[in-house]
Amino acid sequence: MEMSVFSLSCSFISLSLIISPPYTHCDCAHLFLSLSSPPSLSQSLAVGSLPLVLRLLCLMQTSGSTENEMDGIHFKLLYHVSNLTGKLKASNTECLLPAFSYLYCCLRLSPPHCTDRAVSMLLCNTGLMDQLQATLNLSSSSSLAPSLSPTSALLCCSRLLLSSLITLQHTHSAQVHRSIRLNLGSTVQALVFGKRKTGSLLLASSLRLLQAVLDVDLESPVLCVNVGPGVGQRPLGDTDSSLYPLASYGAHCLITALYGLLLQKQELLLSVSVNCLGSLLGFLHRRSPSTA
């Protein structure tokens, strides 16, 4: 009976926010905090109210003006959503997907003078970074999943969020408390050999992540980059050493994969492939002009 009353009240409040505009971030903040605080959290997860509020937050974030100031309410929401994200079970895609989406939208759509505080807040949250790592580890098992499956969508969001964290950390020199492991070799190999079996959104998110990594010359406190198991000392060759850990072979493989994606003439992949190719050429010019 108690669960039934709780379910009805949450559904009523959530629906009233949606069908009775105007609603504010303050309204959503109060509702989110009431649903995500113990002992309400387990019940709100059970009845599906929390995912609904998270999706509503995403909708409000994307529909607002990108020039709006991030006030105390926005940062309070960002703080609590990031904390909740780190505490969710890795299998809870229903909540993780809108949560990652909200965090990404906050970083992507916030005014430049607000992103310093926002990215610092997320990077110091070790629970969030662990959750991001766990999601990225799904890449090997999700590459052949349907492009619109919840797991694939979650992987796309995690890659986009990580790409923004890398870029903004580099811009603001934000402190990092937990690094994310990224297997560069597996990522490049998936583009070369698995692109025909991988959905467009997964490919696009992978390219966007690679672009962000190349823009910082494969060196970021956010990442611990390697090329696969058993990687040891830097290669001895001058060219391979200057391009480490991508090396000349990896660079050529990535160029081949990008040209192949450009030939597919899909609008989504065309744009991200051109951007990634530009970042790759920029990386080669900076590290090894003779190779470029």
C-alpha positions in Angstrom: 0.0 0.0 0.0 2.8 2.4 0.9 4.5 1.7 -2.4 1.3 2.3 -4.3 0.7 5.7 -2.6 4.3 6.7 -3.3 4.0 5.6 -7.0 0.8 7.6 -7.5 2.2 10.7 -5.8 5.4 10.6 -7.8 3.6 10.1 -11.1 1.2 12.9 -10.3 4.0 15.4 -9.5 6.0 14.4 -12.5 3.1 14.7 -14.9 2.0 18.0 -13.4 5.5 19.4 -14.2 5.3 18.2 -17.8 1.7 19.3 -18.6 1.6 22.4 -16.6 4.3 24.8 -17.8 6.0 27.0 -17.1 8.2 24.9 -14.9 11.7 25.9 -13.6 14.9 24.2 -12.7 14.0 24.9 -9.1 10.8 22.8 -9.4 12.8 20.0 -10.9 15.5 20.3 -8.3 13.1 19.9 -5.5 11.5 16.9 -7.2 14.8 15.3 -8.0 16.2 15.7 -4.5 13.0 14.2 -3.0 13.2 11.2 -5.3 17.0 10.6 -5.0 17.2 10.9 -1.2 17.0 7.8 1.0 14.7 6.1 1.7 12.8 7.4 -1.4 15.6 6.4 -3.9 14.8 2.6 -4.0 11.1 3.3 -4.3 11.5 6.0 -7.0 13.8 3.6 -9.0 11.2 0.8 -8.6 8.3 2.9 -10.0 10.3 4.6 -12.7 9.8 8.2 -11.4 13.5 9.0 -11.2 14.3 8.2 -14.9 11.3 10.4 -15.8 12.7 13.4 -13.9 16.2 12.9 -15.3 14.7 12.9 -18.8 12.8 16.1 -18.0 16.0 17.7 -16.8 17.7 16.8 -20.2 14.7 18.3 -22.0 14.9 21.5 -20.1 18.7 21.7 -20.5 18.5 21.3 -24.3 15.5 23.5 -24.8 16.9 26.5 -22.9 19.2 29.2 -24.2 22.9 28.3 -24.3 23.7 31.8 -23.0 21.8 31.3 -19.8 23.8 31.7 -16.7 24.4 28.6 -14.6 23.2 29.7 -11.2 23.2 27.9 -7.8 20.3 25.7 -8.7 22.0 24.5 -11.9 25.2 23.6 -10.1 23.3 22.0 -7.2 21.5 19.8 -9.7 24.8 19.0 -11.5 26.3 18.0 -8.2 23.5 15.8 -7.1 23.0 14.1 -10.5 26.7 13.3 -10.8 26.7 11.9 -7.3 23.6 9.8 -8.1 25.2 8.6 -11.3 28.2 7.2 -9.5 26.0 5.2 -7.1 23.7 3.6 -9.7 24.2 0.0 -10.7 26.0 -0.4 -14.0 23.0 -2.4 -15.3 20.6 0.4 -14.7 20.5 1.8 -18.2 17.1 3.4 -17.6 18.6 5.9 -15.2 22.2 6.0 -16.4 21.2 7.0 -20.0 19.4 10.3 -19.0 21.9 11.0 -16.3 24.9 10.8 -18.6 22.9 12.8 -21.2 22.2 15.5 -18.7 25.8 15.8 -17.6 26.9 15.9 -21.2 24.4 18.6 -22.0 25.5 20.7 -19.0 29.1 20.7 -20.2 28.3 21.1 -23.9 25.6 23.8 -23.6 26.8 25.9 -20.7 28.5 29.3 -21.3 32.3 29.1 -21.5 32.8 31.0 -18.3 30.7 28.4 -16.4 32.4 25.2 -17.7 35.5 25.6 -15.5 33.5 24.9 -12.3 31.3 22.3 -14.0 34.1 20.2 -15.4 36.1 20.4 -12.1 33.0 19.2 -10.2 32.6 16.2 -12.4 36.3 15.3 -12.6 36.6 15.2 -8.8 33.8 12.7 -8.5 35.5 9.4 -8.4 32.3 7.5 -8.3 31.2 9.1 -11.6 34.5 8.3 -13.2 34.3 4.7 -12.1 30.8 4.5 -13.5 32.1 6.0 -16.8 34.9 3.4 -16.9 32.4 0.6 -16.3 30.2 1.8 -19.2 33.1 2.2 -21.6 34.2 -1.3 -20.8 30.9 -2.4 -22.5 32.3 -1.4 -25.9 33.6 -4.9 -26.7 30.3 -6.5 -26.1 28.1 -3.7 -27.5 29.8 -3.1 -30.9 27.4 -5.6 -32.5 24.3 -4.6 -30.6 21.5 -2.8 -32.4 22.2 0.8 -32.9 19.1 1.9 -31.0 19.4 -0.5 -28.1 19.7 1.0 -24.6 23.2 -0.4 -24.1 24.4 1.2 -27.4 22.8 4.5 -26.5 24.4 4.4 -23.1 27.8 3.7 -24.7 27.3 6.6 -27.1 26.5 9.0 -24.2 29.5 7.9 -22.2 31.9 8.5 -25.1 30.4 11.9 -25.7 30.7 12.8 -22.0 34.3 11.6 -21.9 35.2 13.6 -25.0 33.8 16.8 -23.3 35.7 16.1 -20.1 38.9 15.6 -22.0 38.5 18.9 -24.0 37.4 21.0 -21.1 40.0 19.6 -18.7 42.6 20.6 -21.3 41.1 24.1 -21.7 40.8 24.9 -18.0 43.7 22.7 -16.6 41.2 21.1 -14.2 42.5 18.8 -11.5 41.8 15.1 -12.1 41.3 12.6 -9.3 40.6 9.4 -11.3 41.8 8.6 -14.9 39.9 6.6 -17.4 41.6 3.7 -19.2 41.3 3.8 -23.0 42.5 1.1 -25.3 43.5 3.1 -28.4 44.4 0.1 -30.4 41.0 -1.6 -29.9 39.2 1.6 -30.7 41.1 2.0 -34.0 40.8 -1.7 -34.9 37.0 -1.5 -34.4 36.8 1.4 -36.9 38.9 -0.5 -39.4 37.4 -4.0 -39.2 34.0 -3.5 -37.5 32.5 -0.5 -39.1 30.2 -2.5 -41.3 28.7 -4.2 -38.3 28.5 -1.2 -36.0 25.7 1.3 -35.9 26.2 4.9 -37.2 25.7 6.4 -33.7 28.3 4.2 -32.1 30.7 5.0 -34.9 30.0 8.7 -34.6 30.6 8.7 -30.8 33.8 6.7 -31.2 35.1 9.2 -33.8 34.1 12.1 -31.6 36.1 10.6 -28.7 39.1 9.9 -31.0 38.9 13.5 -32.1 39.1 14.8 -28.6 42.0 12.5 -27.8 43.9 13.6 -30.9 43.3 17.3 -30.2 45.3 16.9 -26.9 48.0 14.8 -28.6 47.0 11.6 -26.9 48.1 13.0 -23.6 45.5 13.9 -21.0 45.3 13.5 -17.2 41.7 12.3 -17.8 43.0 9.3 -19.8 45.4 6.4 -19.3 46.0 5.5 -23.0 47.5 2.2 -24.2 47.4 0.2 -27.4 46.5 -3.1 -25.9 47.7 -5.8 -23.5 51.4 -6.2 -23.0 52.4 -2.7 -24.1 55.8 -2.0 -22.7 58.5 0.5 -23.6 58.1 3.2 -26.3 59.0 2.0 -29.8 62.6 2.5 -30.9 61.9 4.0 -34.4 61.9 7.8 -34.6 58.6 8.0 -36.4 56.8 5.5 -34.1 58.3 7.1 -31.0 57.0 10.6 -32.0 53.6 9.2 -32.7 53.4 7.0 -29.6 51.1 5.4 -28.6 49.3 5.6 -32.0 52.5 4.8 -34.0 52.7 5.1 -37.8 50.8 1.8 -38.3 47.9 3.0 -36.2 47.9 6.4 -38.0 47.7 4.7 -41.4 44.9 2.4 -40.2 42.9 5.3 -38.8 43.3 7.3 -42.1 42.1 4.3 -44.1 39.1 3.8 -41.8 38.2 7.5 -42.0 38.4 7.6 -45.8 36.2 4.5 -45.9 33.6 6.2 -43.7 33.7 9.3 -46.0 32.9 7.1 -49.0 29.7 5.9 -47.2 28.3 9.4 -47.7 26.1 9.3 -44.5 25.5 12.8 -43.4 26.1 12.0 -39.7 29.3 10.1 -40.3 30.5 12.5 -43.0 30.6 15.4 -40.5 32.4 13.6 -37.7 34.8 11.8 -40.0 35.9 15.1 -41.6 36.4 16.6 -38.1 38.3 13.5 -36.8 40.5 13.5 -40.0 41.3 17.2 -39.4 42.3 16.4 -35.8 44.5 13.5 -37.0 46.3 15.6 -39.6 46.8 18.3 -37.0 48.3 15.7 -34.6 50.6 14.3 -37.3 51.8 17.8 -38.2 52.6 18.6 -34.6 54.3 15.3 -33.8 55.8 14.1 -37.2 55.6 16.6 -40.1 57.3 14.2 -42.4 54.5 11.6 -41.8 51.8 14.1 -42.4 
